[in-house]
Amino acid sequence: MGEEIAISLKNISKCYKRYARPVDKLKEILLRGQNHAQEFWALRDINLEIPKGETVGIIGQNGSGKSTLLQIIAGTLTPTTGEVWVNGRVSALLELGSGFNPEFTGRQNVFFNGQILGLSKEQIEAKFDDIAAFAEIGDFIEHPVKTYSSGMVVRLAFAVIANTEPSILIVDEALAVGDAKFQARCMKRIREMKEQGVTILFVSHDSSSVKMLCKTAVLMNHGRVLEIGKPKEVVNHYIALLSTEKTENYNSSVSDKENEVIRQNESHDDFVVEEPQRKALHRHGNQLAIINSVTITDLDNQEISKVETGSIFQIVVCLEAKGELSDLVVGISLRNLMGLVIYGTNTYLMNVKLPKLTAGQKLTVSFQLPCHLNKGVYTLTVGVHSEEGISYDWIDELVVFEVNNTIYCDGIVDLKSTIKIGEEKCYAVVQ
């Protein structure tokens, strides 16, 4: 295996046996050749190679096999079939508190985990103050871990990982337990480790973090890898997958008449864009309602392609019902070119009840927004769905528009800072 590869998985599968009664497992042990178990395959034929220094996001619904895959890579689970090859020291933040002895103090667990990660006692002692400072749990570090809150456990676990210089870092959604300040500090440390060439496997339901942090994304579903590719595209397909499964569940309960409407409109594609642009769109939904056009205008309803920072602009969505709809929701999402969601809202969140529509009836929904965006290029995603989240029509990054700002500032948004100069007394000094 080449030195440039950090992780290699070949034909990895993981099977669990489930027994209806405890005695069935005993029978299987005592009576050779008899099978009393129901097999559940958590993973099926996973093939994946991750180069050294690459940051990979793994996304998928709960139960898709993400955590099982990470545990196999971390070495805490053994695959049923296949080969695992890992080149480097692995630090993993998996299940909450995994690797911690609840009877030991925080200090004892730091030394215990550090030695598991391959550090000597002297090395851990040299890093202990940094670990304690990062965790910020105060005197609790001298108390048994069983007295910690879930947030404190994650703080200490990540503090150990962040200061033990792994070559491979695995993080499985555990950071969601911490408070916002701690999450921001963890993400900053992860970015630093990325810059240092650490190979990172990152599982998160925060698609914006995956798109910003990762070079590659892996989409999993029902124990299989569906797609490996650029994070923005994979995340969009993940959103489509979620909507599709919701739609399938919904379709099983609607009437035959409604199903016929869906079937008639599934191949409908009359959005008012040119054919080359149509092929580039990522669009999904059962099309009980369809988006006919989306435009960005000024307050005089004149279509514009550039928006000035500080002005007010409109996003005008024109749609058409293909069946009777009484729970319509229209939403928008503004993103930068990294895929980061700058702002998103919908009529339901804004407590705007849209009128009931009959088949063939059209509706225009206009969102008025003050532009606080800084100079740059942005995209607009538009979706139409039910209050239960059933996607009728969703088009990712449909409109690309530019924002111009004549006053220079850094960042994504212009907060319109003002400056006041005077000789007023300073009451505090920030050190």
QUIPE-V358768 format. One record per residue. N is the residue number from 1. RES is the residue in three letters. D_LAST is the distance of its C-alpha to the last C-alpha in Angstrom with 2 decimals. Layout:
N:RES:D_LAST
N:RES:D_LAST
This chain:
1:MET:50.32
2:GLY:48.32
3:GLU:45.08
4:GLU:43.48
5:ILE:43.96
6:ALA:41.40
7:ILE:43.36
8:SER:47.04
9:LEU:48.86
10:LYS:52.63
11:ASN:54.69
12:ILE:52.39
13:SER:53.82
14:LYS:53.01
15:CYS:55.63
16:TYR:55.32
17:LYS:58.42
18:ARG:58.75
19:TYR:61.47
20:ALA:63.06
21:ARG:63.76
22:PRO:62.58
23:VAL:66.21
24:ASP:66.32
25:LYS:63.82
26:LEU:65.97
27:LYS:69.08
28:GLU:67.51
29:ILE:66.69
30:LEU:70.14
31:LEU:72.27
32:ARG:71.52
33:GLY:72.02
34:GLN:71.32
35:ASN:68.31
36:HIS:67.19
37:ALA:63.72
38:GLN:62.39
39:GLU:60.27
40:PHE:56.96
41:TRP:55.55
42:ALA:51.76
43:LEU:51.67
44:ARG:54.46
45:ASP:54.81
46:ILE:51.20
47:ASN:50.98
48:LEU:47.60
49:GLU:46.17
50:ILE:42.47
51:PRO:41.57
52:LYS:38.82
53:GLY:35.40
54:GLU:36.48
55:THR:34.68
56:VAL:37.34
57:GLY:37.11
58:ILE:39.81
59:ILE:40.78
60:GLY:43.65
61:GLN:44.66
62:ASN:44.40
63:GLY:47.23
64:SER:47.35
65:GLY:46.73
66:LYS:43.12
67:SER:41.97
68:THR:45.24
69:LEU:44.79
70:LEU:41.27
71:GLN:42.47
72:ILE:45.30
73:ILE:42.99
74:ALA:40.70
75:GLY:43.85
76:THR:43.81
77:LEU:46.94
78:THR:50.08
79:PRO:51.79
80:THR:55.42
81:THR:56.36
82:GLY:54.76
83:GLU:52.70
84:VAL:48.94
85:TRP:47.43
86:VAL:43.73
87:ASN:42.45
88:GLY:39.15
89:ARG:37.05
90:VAL:36.44
91:SER:33.54
92:ALA:34.42
93:LEU:32.73
94:LEU:35.92
95:GLU:37.14
96:LEU:34.71
97:GLY:34.41
98:SER:36.94
99:GLY:36.78
100:PHE:35.26
101:ASN:37.51
102:PRO:36.93
103:GLU:38.14
104:PHE:35.63
105:THR:32.13
106:GLY:29.15
107:ARG:28.73
108:GLN:32.45
109:ASN:32.35
110:VAL:29.54
111:PHE:31.80
112:PHE:34.88
113:ASN:33.60
114:GLY:32.09
115:GLN:35.51
116:ILE:37.24
117:LEU:35.16
118:GLY:36.46
119:LEU:33.70
120:SER:34.65
121:LYS:33.42
122:GLU:31.64
123:GLN:29.85
124:ILE:28.73
125:GLU:27.52
126:ALA:25.40
127:LYS:23.84
128:PHE:23.74
129:ASP:20.15
130:ASP:19.05
131:ILE:21.62
132:ALA:20.54
133:ALA:16.85
134:PHE:18.14
135:ALA:20.64
136:GLU:18.39
137:ILE:21.55
138:GLY:20.58
139:ASP:23.66
140:PHE:25.95
141:ILE:25.85
142:GLU:28.28
143:HIS:30.53
144:PRO:33.36
145:VAL:32.58
146:LYS:35.38
147:THR:33.17
148:TYR:30.51
149:SER:30.33
150:SER:31.05
151:GLY:27.45
152:MET:26.32
153:VAL:29.10
154:VAL:27.98
155:ARG:24.34
156:LEU:25.62
157:ALA:28.32
158:PHE:26.16
159:ALA:23.56
160:VAL:26.55
161:ILE:27.87
162:ALA:24.65
163:ASN:24.29
164:THR:27.98
165:GLU:28.57
166:PRO:31.64
167:SER:33.89
168:ILE:34.91
169:LEU:32.72
170:ILE:34.49
171:VAL:32.78
172:ASP:35.14
173:GLU:33.69
174:ALA:31.90
175:LEU:28.47
176:ALA:29.94
177:VAL:29.62
178:GLY:25.82
179:ASP:23.73
180:ALA:22.57
181:LYS:18.92
182:PHE:20.27
183:GLN:22.99
184:ALA:20.64
185:ARG:18.79
186:CYS:22.30
187:MET:23.60
188:LYS:20.84
189:ARG:21.76
190:ILE:25.41
191:ARG:25.03
192:GLU:23.48
193:MET:26.44
194:LYS:28.77
195:GLU:27.62
196:GLN:28.18
197:GLY:31.76
198:VAL:31.79
199:THR:34.72
200:ILE:33.60
201:LEU:35.88
202:PHE:34.28
203:VAL:36.05
204:SER:34.74
205:HIS:36.37
206:ASP:33.68
207:SER:35.73
208:SER:32.99
209:SER:30.87
210:VAL:34.03
211:LYS:34.77
212:MET:31.33
213:LEU:30.72
214:CYS:34.25
215:LYS:36.74
216:THR:39.66
217:ALA:40.50
218:VAL:43.24
219:LEU:45.02
220:MET:46.76
221:ASN:49.35
222:HIS:51.68
223:GLY:50.88
224:ARG:51.48
225:VAL:49.50
226:LEU:50.45
227:GLU:48.48
228:ILE:46.15
229:GLY:44.66
230:LYS:41.96
231:PRO:39.44
232:LYS:40.11
233:GLU:43.85
234:VAL:43.73
235:VAL:41.48
236:ASN:43.90
237:HIS:46.79
238:TYR:45.05
239:ILE:44.74
240:ALA:48.41
241:LEU:49.34
242:LEU:47.76
243:SER:49.63
244:THR:52.84
245:GLU:52.90
246:LYS:52.25
247:THR:55.04
248:GLU:57.41
249:ASN:56.86
250:TYR:57.39
251:ASN:60.50
252:SER:62.14
253:SER:62.23
254:VAL:63.25
255:SER:66.84
256:ASP:69.13
257:LYS:69.22
258:GLU:65.44
259:ASN:65.49
260:GLU:68.13
261:VAL:65.89
262:ILE:63.11
263:ARG:65.59
264:GLN:66.91
265:ASN:63.49
266:GLU:61.77
267:SER:62.98
268:HIS:62.45
269:ASP:60.27
270:ASP:60.90
271:PHE:57.44
272:VAL:57.74
273:VAL:56.27
274:GLU:58.01
275:GLU:59.21
276:PRO:56.83
277:GLN:53.85
278:ARG:55.33
279:LYS:55.41
280:ALA:51.68
281:LEU:50.77
282:HIS:49.70
283:ARG:51.51
284:HIS:52.47
285:GLY:53.87
286:ASN:57.30
287:GLN:57.94
288:LEU:59.22
289:ALA:57.30
290:ILE:56.60
291:ILE:54.24
292:ASN:56.46
293:SER:53.90
294:VAL:50.26
295:THR:49.30
296:ILE:46.32
297:THR:47.45
298:ASP:46.34
299:LEU:47.16
300:ASP:50.66
301:ASN:51.25
302:GLN:51.43
303:GLU:50.31
304:ILE:47.37
305:SER:45.75
306:LYS:42.69
307:VAL:40.32
308:GLU:38.21
309:THR:34.62
310:GLY:34.76
311:SER:38.42
312:ILE:40.10
313:PHE:42.20
314:GLN:44.55
315:ILE:45.26
316:VAL:48.95
317:VAL:50.38
318:CYS:54.16
319:LEU:55.65
320:GLU:59.05
321:ALA:60.14
322:LYS:62.64
323:GLY:63.35
324:GLU:62.88
325:LEU:59.19
326:SER:57.80
327:ASP:54.24
328:LEU:52.91
329:VAL:49.18
330:VAL:47.85
331:GLY:44.35
332:ILE:42.25
333:SER:39.34
334:LEU:37.42
335:ARG:35.99
336:ASN:34.55
337:LEU:36.38
338:MET:34.39
339:GLY:35.89
340:LEU:32.70
341:VAL:33.78
342:ILE:32.05
343:TYR:34.05
344:GLY:37.04
345:THR:39.22
346:ASN:42.86
347:THR:45.39
348:TYR:45.25
349:LEU:41.50
350:MET:42.02
351:ASN:44.92
352:VAL:47.48
353:LYS:50.83
354:LEU:52.86
355:PRO:56.64
356:LYS:59.08
357:LEU:60.63
358:THR:64.02
359:ALA:65.02
360:GLY:64.95
361:GLN:62.90
362:LYS:60.03
363:LEU:56.74
364:THR:54.03
365:VAL:50.47
366:SER:48.01
367:PHE:44.23
368:GLN:42.60
369:LEU:38.98
370:PRO:36.58
371:CYS:35.25
372:HIS:31.46
373:LEU:31.76
374:ASN:30.54
375:LYS:33.10
376:GLY:34.71
377:VAL:37.52
378:TYR:37.72
379:THR:40.37
380:LEU:41.92
381:THR:43.33
382:VAL:45.81
383:GLY:47.35
384:VAL:50.11
385:HIS:50.54
386:SER:51.69
387:GLU:49.66
388:GLU:50.04
389:GLY:48.50
390:ILE:51.80
391:SER:51.34
392:TYR:54.01
393:ASP:52.65
394:TRP:49.32
395:ILE:48.60
396:ASP:45.47
397:GLU:43.85
398:LEU:46.95
399:VAL:45.69
400:VAL:43.52
401:PHE:42.12
402:GLU:39.91
403:VAL:37.23
404:ASN:36.87
405:ASN:33.91
406:THR:34.50
407:ILE:30.86
408:TYR:28.68
409:CYS:25.72
410:ASP:24.41
411:GLY:24.89
412:ILE:27.71
413:VAL:27.54
414:ASP:27.20
415:LEU:25.26
416:LYS:26.44
417:SER:23.17
418:THR:23.72
419:ILE:21.82
420:LYS:21.92
421:ILE:21.37
422:GLY:21.58
423:GLU:20.57
424:GLU:19.43
425:LYS:17.20
426:CYS:13.52
427:TYR:13.17
428:ALA:9.52
429:VAL:6.24
430:VAL:3.81
431:GLN:0.00
